Each structure stands twice: as structure tokens, then as C-alpha cells.
Amino acid sequence: MHITLKCFATLSRFSPANAEAYDVNAGDTVAAVVARLGIPEEELKLVFVNGVHAPLSTPLAEGDRLGLFPAVGGG
């Protein structure tokens, strides 16, 4: 099955070439995708699935939109 994957800001370096149709397995969670991409969990601050804040344990389904955001500072 396929999802749309977007890695924002400093996480963009982890974006795969096929991010618009990223392959996931049935039963995969956000945590499984994060691990497969090699993103250290301490660099990940916010996760959105279909525009809604979600935990790493969220299971993914065909057509989901997954957005991964790092901690962003300013000042």
C-alpha cells in the first residue's frame, strides 16, 4: 500500500525519492516508517497523519498523508 510522506525542515534529508507514493506494509505504524527512514526519534517532535496530530503508535492505511516535523527553535 502507499502513503504520501513529507519530512519537513531538517528532516527533509531523510525524504525518500518516492515520497509521493511511499510503500508501507499492512499494519505498519508511524514508528516503523520513522525507523525505516533512519530518523532518530529524538530529532522528531511532531507527527501528523491526515492533518491530525498522532502518536508514533498510529497504524497507517492506504492513502494516508504522513507529515514528520523536527523541533524548531527561534528567538
C-alpha positions in Angstrom: 0.0 0.0 0.0 1.1 3.6 -0.5 1.1 6.7 1.6 2.3 10.3 1.0 5.3 11.1 3.2 6.6 14.6 3.9 9.6 15.3 6.0 9.9 18.9 6.9 12.8 21.3 7.7 15.9 19.5 9.0 14.2 16.1 8.5 14.0 16.7 4.7 17.3 14.9 4.3 15.5 11.7 5.2 12.9 12.0 2.5 12.9 9.1 0.0 12.7 9.7 -3.7 9.3 8.0 -3.8 7.8 10.2 -1.0 4.6 10.9 -3.0 3.8 7.1 -3.2 5.9 5.6 -0.3 5.4 1.9 0.1 4.3 0.7 3.6 3.2 -2.8 4.7 -0.2 -3.6 6.1 0.0 -3.0 9.8 2.9 -0.6 9.7 2.9 2.2 12.3 4.4 5.7 12.1 7.2 4.3 14.3 8.0 1.6 11.8 8.3 4.2 9.0 10.4 6.5 11.1 12.8 3.6 11.9 12.9 2.5 8.2 13.9 6.0 7.2 16.6 6.2 9.9 15.2 9.2 11.6 16.4 9.3 15.3 13.3 9.7 17.5 15.0 12.4 19.5 15.0 14.6 16.3 11.3 14.0 15.7 8.9 16.5 17.5 5.6 16.4 15.7 3.8 13.7 13.7 0.6 14.4 11.7 -1.4 11.7 9.9 -4.0 13.2 7.5 -3.5 16.6 9.1 -4.2 15.4 12.7 -1.6 15.2 15.5 -0.8 11.5 16.0 1.4 9.3 18.2 4.2 7.1 16.8 2.0 4.1 17.5 -0.6 5.2 14.9 -1.2 2.5 12.3 -1.1 3.6 8.7 -3.6 2.9 5.9 -3.7 3.2 2.2 -3.6 6.8 1.0 -2.7 8.3 4.4 -0.7 11.5 4.4 2.2 11.4 7.0 4.0 14.6 8.0 7.1 14.5 10.2 8.4 17.6 11.8 11.6 18.3 13.9 11.8 20.5 16.9 12.1 24.1 15.6 13.7 26.8 17.7 13.6 30.5 17.3 14.3 33.6 19.2 
